Amino acid sequence: MSKKWIQTADWKSEKHVPVIEIEKKGENLFHVLVTVGKEIAHPNTTAHHIKWIDLFFWPEGEKFPVEIGYCTFDHHGESPQGADTSTVYSEPCALFVFKTNKPGTVMATAYCNIHGLWKSEKELTL
């Protein structure tokens, strides 16, 4: 039986989808901001949180994508006093900066500890 193990949806209606924002900062230099929960907030509690975001870039004409970066979110309100007792909660937001001389596809994946793996894609133009 085939199962869909990477989920996708419109980020405006689903809080788990990574949102990709690309800003050109100079000649072939790009800032890519990836957030989860932009339109609908993700809870980010001890029991329900985004564990990580991973960013890939697939240059046009290349056989494989390259991993740009990986970011973990390690604090979700836990403390020695118990779950959700801290005043510190991670927000699933990461800025990746890279150079490329080719257009291509940016792909972000994010992992929710309860709802699994989610992805989105966006075209990068020079």
C-alpha positions in Angstrom: 0.0 0.0 0.0 1.3 3.4 -0.9 1.2 6.1 1.8 1.6 9.8 1.4 4.5 10.4 3.9 5.2 14.0 2.9 2.2 16.2 3.2 1.4 19.4 1.3 -1.3 22.0 1.5 -1.9 25.7 1.1 -0.1 27.4 3.9 -2.9 29.9 4.3 -5.3 27.2 5.4 -2.9 24.7 7.1 -0.6 25.6 10.0 2.0 22.9 9.4 3.1 24.0 5.9 6.5 25.8 5.7 6.1 29.2 4.1 9.0 30.3 1.8 9.9 33.9 1.3 12.7 34.7 -1.1 14.5 38.1 -1.2 17.3 38.9 -3.6 20.0 40.8 -1.6 22.7 41.3 -4.2 24.2 39.7 -7.3 23.3 36.0 -7.0 22.8 36.4 -3.2 19.5 35.3 -1.7 17.9 35.4 1.7 15.3 32.7 2.2 13.0 33.0 5.2 11.1 29.9 6.1 8.4 29.9 8.8 5.7 27.5 10.0 2.4 28.9 11.2 2.5 32.3 9.3 -1.2 32.5 8.7 -2.5 30.1 11.3 -0.3 29.9 14.4 1.3 26.6 15.3 1.0 25.9 19.1 4.8 25.2 19.8 4.1 23.6 23.2 5.9 20.7 24.9 3.3 18.3 23.5 2.9 19.7 20.0 5.7 21.5 18.2 7.8 21.9 15.1 11.1 20.0 15.6 13.0 21.2 12.6 13.1 23.0 9.2 15.3 21.8 6.3 15.9 23.8 3.1 17.0 22.4 -0.3 17.7 24.1 -3.6 17.4 22.3 -6.9 19.3 24.3 -9.6 17.7 24.3 -13.0 19.4 21.6 -15.2 21.0 19.8 -12.3 20.4 16.1 -11.5 20.0 16.5 -7.7 19.1 19.2 -5.2 21.5 20.5 -2.6 20.8 21.0 1.0 21.2 24.6 2.0 20.6 24.3 5.7 18.9 22.6 8.6 17.6 24.3 11.7 16.2 22.7 14.9 13.9 24.2 17.4 14.8 22.8 20.8 12.8 24.6 23.4 9.1 24.2 23.8 8.2 25.4 27.3 9.6 22.5 29.2 11.5 23.0 32.5 12.4 21.1 35.7 8.9 22.1 37.0 7.2 20.2 34.1 5.8 20.6 30.6 4.8 24.2 29.5 6.1 25.8 32.7 9.0 27.8 31.1 8.7 31.3 29.7 10.8 30.2 26.7 9.2 28.7 23.5 10.9 28.3 20.2 9.2 29.8 17.1 9.7 27.8 13.9 11.4 30.5 11.8 14.8 30.3 10.0 16.7 32.5 7.7 19.0 30.8 5.1 21.4 32.8 3.0 23.1 31.5 -0.1 24.5 32.4 -3.5 23.6 30.8 -6.8 24.2 31.7 -10.4 21.3 29.5 -11.6 17.5 29.7 -11.2 15.8 26.7 -9.7 13.4 25.4 -7.1 13.6 26.0 -3.4 12.0 23.3 -1.2 11.4 23.5 2.5 10.4 20.6 4.8 9.2 20.9 8.3 8.6 18.2 10.9 5.8 18.3 13.5 6.1 15.9 16.3 2.4 14.9 16.1 1.4 15.5 12.4 4.6 14.4 10.6 6.5 15.8 7.6 5.3 18.8 5.5 6.8 20.5 2.5 6.4 23.4 0.1 8.3 24.7 -2.9 8.9 28.0 -4.6 10.7 29.0 -7.7 13.9 31.1 -7.4 14.6 33.4 -10.3 17.8 35.4 -10.9 
